[in-house]
Amino acid sequence: MSINRVSLYHLETLLWIDRLGTFSAAAERLNTTQPAVSARMRELEQRLGTTLFHRDGRVMALTSAGRKLVRDCDPLLRDMQVALLGSGGFGEASGVVRIGAGEIAAASCLPAFVAALKADMPNVGLEIEIDLTANLIQQLLTGRTDMAFAAGPIAHPALKTRPIGEVELVWLASAAVAAAFAAGEAKLPVWSLASHSPIHGRMRDAIQASRIAPKSLNLCNNARTMIDIAKAGGGIGIFPRPMVRGEVAGGALVEIAAMPALAPVEFHVAMRVSDTEPVLAEIFARAAMLDIADVLG
């Protein structure tokens, strides 16, 4: 066994394979290629003189020796990272953290949060991905992102989450469309986010409880585009209040009276349970202290 020939990158690669489940996901997380990851694992097996993986169908699975090495090395590497950070603090931290967020979070709490992170951790690179909640959770589970600000509730055994507040939803339209609806028109176009958005379910329930014609429903996967359609007189929509404050204040959109009440949307920050990197844990702890209602107030 050639322990002196085992490098930290061998062990780090092994841990990311265990955390993310595949060689390809680990390669993406480590900004390398799948052949490079495979080569590292072959080297590690050769230098330890033991088999760490076996093929299970089309998947490479850890052997009992591989699982033991992961269990033993995970806390050691975490302690080493903590020790290195202890000498320079998080101001000396480096690496890349990928953060996913929905449009509402991106338009509210995310900008100030990211600015504060960059001030405290200038050497940590941030990659921001804006998407719908369903996609954000899938990206988080597959390791394409490290953390997500998403509409909840979020329930998955591989994820840990913290609530960061609620956002109010409002019925809005242009002044002309609102007047037509008030006059009795029921066949006006209605706009909702796509079916895998939490707002979509609220929209369908609200339509059933109103006098709006159900066949009027149209879908869009971008809230900002829906706002522009409504401003142009293209129909009625349910919108997050934080994203339309300017349009309402300026009169481009008006609230529609006597519509069914809408439950607010809960927001959570989420990360993988298996991620134990100190920098990521610190960023998650800071995110968990946010209150989206305070940011938007």
N, C-alpha and C positions, 0 to 999 in steps of 0.2 A: 504494500500500500504506500503510494507516494503522496503523503499529505502535503509535503512542501511544494508539490506541483499543482495543488488545488488552489484556484484563485477565487476571489470574492465574486467575480462575475459568473463563475460556474454555479455557485450556490444561489446567487440572486436569480439567475435564470431558472433554476430548479423551483424556487419558491413561487415565481410568477406562473410557471406551468401549473403548479398545484392550485394556485389561487384562481386562475382563469380557465383552467380545464383543457387547453389545447396548446400545442407548440405554436400554431399560427397566432393565437391571441397573445401569447407571451412575446412573440417576435414583434408584434405591433406595439405592445406596451413598452418594449425596450428599444424601439426604433432600430430594429435590425430585421433580418430575413429569417424565414423558417429554416432554410438549410443551415444558417449560422447557429440557430438554437439547437438543431439536431446535432451539429458537430460538437457544440459545447457539452451536450449530454453524453455523447460517445466518449469524449475526453474524460469527463467526470467518472464515468463507469470504469474506464480503463485505469485511471489513476487511483481509484478506490478499490479496484479489483472485485467489484460486485455489480450485479444487474439491478438497475433502478427502475426500469420500465419493462412492461411486457405488452404485447399487442392483444387487445380485447376487441375482436371484430375489426372495425376500421379505426379504432381509437387506441392510442398509447396510454396505458394506465400504469400508475405507480405500483411497484412490488412492495412487499412488506418492508424490505430494506430501504426502499425509496421513501415510504411513508415515515419511517423512523428518522431518516435523515432530515426530512422536512420538519418534523416535530422538534428535533433537537436543535436545528440551525435557525429556525425562525426567531426564537427569543434572543439568540446570540447576535444575529444581524441587527435586530431591533435595538439591543443594548448598545451595539457599536455605533449605530446612527445617533442614538441619544447622547452618547459620550462625545461624539464629534460635534454635535450641535451645542453641547454644553460648553465647549471651548469658545464658540463664536456666536452662539445664539441663533435664532431663526433668521437673523439678518445675513448669516453666512450660508443658509440653506440653498441648495441648487436642485436642478431637475426640472421636469415638465409635469404639470398637473392639468388634466383635462376636465373641464367643468361643463356640464350640460344644463340648459335652462329653457323653460318655456317662455313664450313672448311676454307674459305678464310679469314674470320675475325679471326678465331682461329689461323691461321698461320701468322697473321700480327699484327693487333692492339690489340688483346685481351691480350696476355701475359704481355705486359708492363702496360696495363690498370689495370689488376687484381693485379699485383705486387704493383702498386701505391695505389690501394684501401686497400690492406692488410696492407701497411705501415701506412696509415692514419686511418684505422678502424680495428684494430687488433682483436677486439672482435666480428666482424660481420663474420659469417660463409658464405662462398660462395660455391654454387653448380653449376658447369658448365655442360651444356648439348650441345653436338655437333650434329647437324642434318641439314636436308635440309630446305629451307625457308618455304615451305608449312607446314611442321610439326612444325617448330618454331612458326609460327603465331597461329596455332591451340592450341599449348601448352600454349601460352601466353593468348589467349582468355578464355581458360578453367581454368586458374589459376595454371597450373603445373609449369610455370616459371613466373618471375616477370618482366623480361626485355629481349629483343632479339636484337642481331646484325645480320641483315639479308639483303639479296639482295632485292632491291626494283624495282619499287616503291611499297609502302605498303599503302593501302587505306582501312580503316575500321573505322566506327564511334565510336567504343569502344576503339580505340587505338590512342595515340598521337605519332608522329614520328619526327625525326630530321635527315637530311641528313649528312652523314659523309664522302662523297667523292665517287670517282669512281675507278674501277679496270679495267685495259686493258686486253683484251683477245687476244691470239695468236694461230696460227696454228702451230703445232709441230709434229715431228715424229723422229724416229731414222734416222741416216745418210743413212742407206741402204734403208729404206722405202721412205725417201725423194727422193733419187736418182731414185728409181723405178717409183715414181709418176712423176718426172721430165721427165722420158723417155717415158711417155705416158700411164702408167698403171692407169686405172680408177676404178678397182674393188677391191681396197685395203680396208681393214676394217677401219671403222671410229667409233670413240668412243665419246659418249656424256653423260653428267649427265642425270639422270632420267627425265621423261616428266614434272614433276612438278618443275623442276629447271629452273630459268630464262635463263641459258646457253643453255638449250635444244632448246628453240624456236629460238635462234640465230643460232644454229647449223643447224636446218632444213632449215631456210631461206638461209643460206650460201651454203648448199649443192645444193639447187635448182639453185643458181646463179653460180655454179661451174661445172666442168666436172666430179665430183665424182659420181659414181653410187649410186642412192638413196637407193637401197636395201642393201648397205654396212653398214648401220647404226646399231650400237650396243649401249646398254645402261648400265650404271653402276651408283650406288648411292654414290660412294666414289671417289673423285677426286684423292686422293693419289694412289689408286689402278689403276686408269686410267693412271696416269703418269708412274707407274711401267710397265704396259702393253705396253705403247708406247716405253719405254726404251728397252724393250725386243724384239722390232720389230713387235709388234702385231697390228700396224695400226697407223692411223692419229688421232689426237685429237685437240680439242679447249680447251686451258687451261688458267687459270688466271696467268698472268705474275709473280706475287709475289711468286707463289708456285713452279715455275720452273726455277727461276734464277740460282740456283746451277747447275741443269742439263744442261741448255743452256751454262753456263760458262765453264762447264767441257766437253762439246761436246757430252754428252749422248743423247741430243735432239737437233734438229736443226729446225729453222723456215722454213716453206714452202713458197716459193716466189709465187707471182702472184695469190694469193687467194683472194676471196671477203673480203672487209673490214668488221670488226666486231665492233659493237657499244660497248662501255664499259659498265660494270655492275655497277649500282648505289647501294650504301649501305646506310642503315638507322639504327638508333637505335630506338626501339619502346617499349612502356609500356602501360598499361591500363590507360585510362582517369580517371577511378574511384579510382585509387590508389593515396592516398594523404599522405602516411607515409613520414615523413621528411627524413629519411635515404634513402629510395628508390628515392625520388625526388632529393636528392643531388647526388646520383650515376648517375641518368639519366642526370642531368645537366652537370656532368663531362664528361659523354659519348658523349653528344651532342657537346662538344667542340673538339672532335677528328677530325682529317683529315686523312683518311686512305692513301691518296696519300703522305702526309708528312711522315707517319710511314714507308711507303714502299720505300720512295725515297733513 
